[in-house]
Amino acid sequence: MRILVSGGAGFIGSAVCRHFVLELGHEVVVVDKLTYAGNLASLAPIANNPRYHFEQRDICDEEAVDALFAKYRPDGVIHLAAESHVDRSISGSDVFVQTNVIGTFALLEAARRHFSSQNVPDFRFVHVSTDEVYGSLGERGLFTEATPYDPSSPYSATKAASDHLAKAWYRTYGLPVIVSNCSNNYGPYHFPEKLIPLMILNALDRQPLPVYGTGSNVRDWLHVEDHARALGLILKGGRPGETYNIGGRNERQNIDVVRQVCSWMDLLRPTDRSHHELIQFVPDRPGHDRRYAIDASKLENELGWRAQETFESGLAKTVHWYLSNQHWWQPLREKIYAGERLGLVRG
């Protein structure tokens, strides 16, 4: 299959492209604007593969996206292009509305025109979203595909809007859309503004490890390569019009995640003082959801997916990867993001 992957130079997108090209044998067309979080170095393992193509485009540009559909005539779309960092959405929500809502609209429209004019009977449009659209859970319970939407941040609100657009394009126009909602991803090639890579790199530099509030917020952690495998199965066997939740069944409090990173750093990069001493509790961010947890039973039962990584095995691999791939992350730390606090509300 020839798959158009929007946001393919990002964290999840690059994992999807590597999996599709190297393991599934698909041809991928990466469409990426190359904002701060897009990085062609993340696609280096497939850069010379004849099944890989790259187009630097903004998905909000309908004319440019139409031209790409005409040029490549894809058999499917994996839509991952999005602004995704909650902290950045708090201090600059406008770009989230543009990319996540307007961009999704433009891509859906281009896909609709392509689907209606070309003979692609097995065409699929997989719209990749987040569990954050469901809001916050209490101490018990899990998000299911039937959980009502209740977004808390500008990021999750714009993703919720894009989910509704995707479903509407299925119901109104018959575009074979499938929506996926995933839990927190982690793994290699993760931009260092997110919790786990930020903790690893700050610890390596002996900088403070900022933990919001009391660190009691709970997330369900999903290794990015398990997510890529799930999306491959959804593309192949998912039912149009359906939603599939993807979660790792790995609930952890944020403080426990940070402590596990510190323990690995004490083992792999020991110093005269434990990395645990670098932990600092800082004021919480606005609208910080208490707990997320995914019920992935539908995906597991219908398509046979299972997460291959436990949080312990996945975190170990992730820490080792960052310690072994300074050439990938050092330019980001030096030129784009050095670990400063994000998400401060503007006056």
Helices and strands as residue ranges (DSSP letters): E 2-6, H 11-22, E 27-32, G 40-46, E 52-56, H 62-72, E 76-79, H 86-91, H 94-96, I 97-103, H 104-117, E 124-130, G 131-134, H 154-173, E 177-182, E 184-186, H 195-204, E 209-212, E 218-223, H 224-237, E 243-246, E 251-253, H 254-268, G 275-278, E 279-282, H 297-303, H 311-324, H 326-335
